[in-house]
Amino acid sequence: MRARTRIARLAGALAHWGTVNLAHRGGGNIPGAVALRVDPGLVGELAGGLSPRVVVTGTNGKTTTTGLLADALAAGGQGVVCNRAGNNMESGIAAALVLADAGEKDERRAGCFECDELYTVRVLPAARPNALVLLNLFRDQLDRYGEIDHTQDVIAEALRRSPETALVYNADDPLCAAIADRVDNPGLPFGIDEPTDLEADRISDSRFCARCNTGLEYEYVHYGQLGRYRCPACGWERPALAFAAVNVTLTCGGFEFDVEDRRGDAVVRHHVRTRYSGLYMVYNVMAALAGCLATGGDVARFQEVLDAYEPASGRGKVFSLAGGREVASNLAKNPTGFNRMIQQVRAEDGRYLALFLNDNDADGHDVSWIWDIDLERLRDLSDLRLVCVGGTRREDMAVRVKYAELGAEVVLVDGVLDAVGLLPEGEKLHAIANYTAFPPVVADLQNGTCSTEPQKWGRSVATVAPAAPDAVPVALDRPLRIVHLYPDALNLYGDGGNIASLSKRCAWRGIPARVDQVLMGSELDLSDADVVLLGGGADRDQLAVCHELQRQREKLAAYVSDGGVLLAICGGYQLLGHSYMMGSEQVEGLHILDLETVAGDTRLIGNVAIESAVCATPIVGFENHAGRTLLGAGEKPLGRALVTGTGNNGEDGGEGVLHDGVVGTYLHGPILPKNPGVTDWLIARALARRGEAVELAPLNDALETAAHDVALRIATRR
Ligand code: GLN
């Protein structure tokens, strides 16, 4: 071993000793960070001796799959070096190596590492693993990752720099299959090879073919974008599976299935029984099994390993508390993960819920994703009584729950024990928390199990008044027609929330309104449209919508010149202009407004607050775009960036555009629920255009105002 690596290892060990004994903290990333300082090549040096070496990455399921795979490798008789606690950046992996005393001639030990998607490009070339297990890619922490396309680029580059690494990937996910399609690494696709008849999520993260950008067609969907897909134009399809789950059945104990190893001439079957009722666990378990098989591991004891496996740090755990109360604790940090938990709550016909939302660095500062969750599906619970909301952004979550109209009481709480304090004896609470909100929930529950007096467990902070006043119906010739353009393609930052804000604020005032969705491929009819929404999207989605809209450009142009009300967000806003320059590719715009956009090398990401003529209070939101937009001489911005936020281009202080009834903006959040003044401006303008003299009755906006004020505070602080 190089002297430098030896010293680095020593320095890391010392740092660990210091953090544990002097600072009384768990080691975490610190020993790794210190060791990497001394020797940046440490991961390669220390991991190189381990055999086999496997790296696990993907949006959801990394920690579980890594833990299971490490156990499976260990069951084959090997020692395993693993970053089990989920510290998955390069420093976390370095820390695991340092603390395990990894070094050369270590062949009797295997290495199994969880790796953050963006760090694969550092870890793969260094560790040169035998296999990379790629689980899935979903929208998650987009303020860190940018757009999913970027994550794909990074992983593909990592694989190119480690050409011998086999890619064991979820072929049901077109975003993972697209990576396999771009690299020359040996590929081992896994997937579920039969329909599972689950209800598809409202939003999919991949709608278009990775080769030709035509809309994908599905034979079946399991959830998110996972399923069996095919491109009708170029024929690109889900690759033939090397590992296939079949006979997937949900028993009262959990999912059972067979994994067929189809690599050889004869198919080898492995029967698997799980204790889990979520289909995502079928993928995680199959990925661990596939990772083990792909690296030559012995899977004879895999079932034993699975039976003994305890999910890390309280995930999916049920705590028993005094009075026969139970609390199930679950982690969900993005829409797809959250939707799995919603499925679970529905399967159990839950009655008490507690949702915790934080916006710390590790969670992502952008909380717009909560509007991409299919929360409305909880309306079919037979007796939902209480939804508690907590976390640094609990006001946002409360607004989300309010607009879902779940018919339950909504209470703001400080912690999970406040929610337990409201739980009657013998009842079960489903607590769902995002990344940094989760550990305190588990810690509180662990402490709570010692207490016998639930009444001592805190108090609710505030109960939310029901949303709907007794509205007097307003008479209109025909309902206000809200047209949502291409929600199947442009939906990146909770645009559904903008529609909810428009339609609910009409309904609560007795104004008849209806929402029509115009999906990709369908004919556009704006003849009696009153409010039109064009949402935001990644470059790829934007391109597809642009082609779609070019055909029907005249209809939208006529609607706008007739004073039609249009809200266009981010990608949709850019499309209204002359062009969007993405690198060397020019996307022809609709030429409806005099503006032009050019993508920069960096993304403009963060909270924004602007002053605008449209409403009295500052408009708050979040921006995340590569495009820089310049307004032509005749156009006026929607507002001026207040304290934070770059707005259109970071140069002239302007944000968005205001052109007759058109509001174009980079602000999502989504913009309307937290800025009801903007919603009401759009509604009032639409009614006025119809010649209806309707006074907009005031609503109880206490919660919206609270969420607005929290966002404004953050925007002006960070
Ligand atoms: N893809 C566009 C950009 O990056 C728009 C992003 C968005 O809709 N937020 O500029």
Boltz pocket constraint, residues with backbone or C-beta under 6 A from the ligand:
constraints:
  - pocket:
      binder: B
      contacts: [[A, 492], [A, 535], [A, 536], [A, 537], [A, 538], [A, 539], [A, 542], [A, 569], [A, 570], [A, 571], [A, 572], [A, 599], [A, 624], [A, 625], [A, 626], [A, 627], [A, 628], [A, 666]]
      max_distance: 6.0
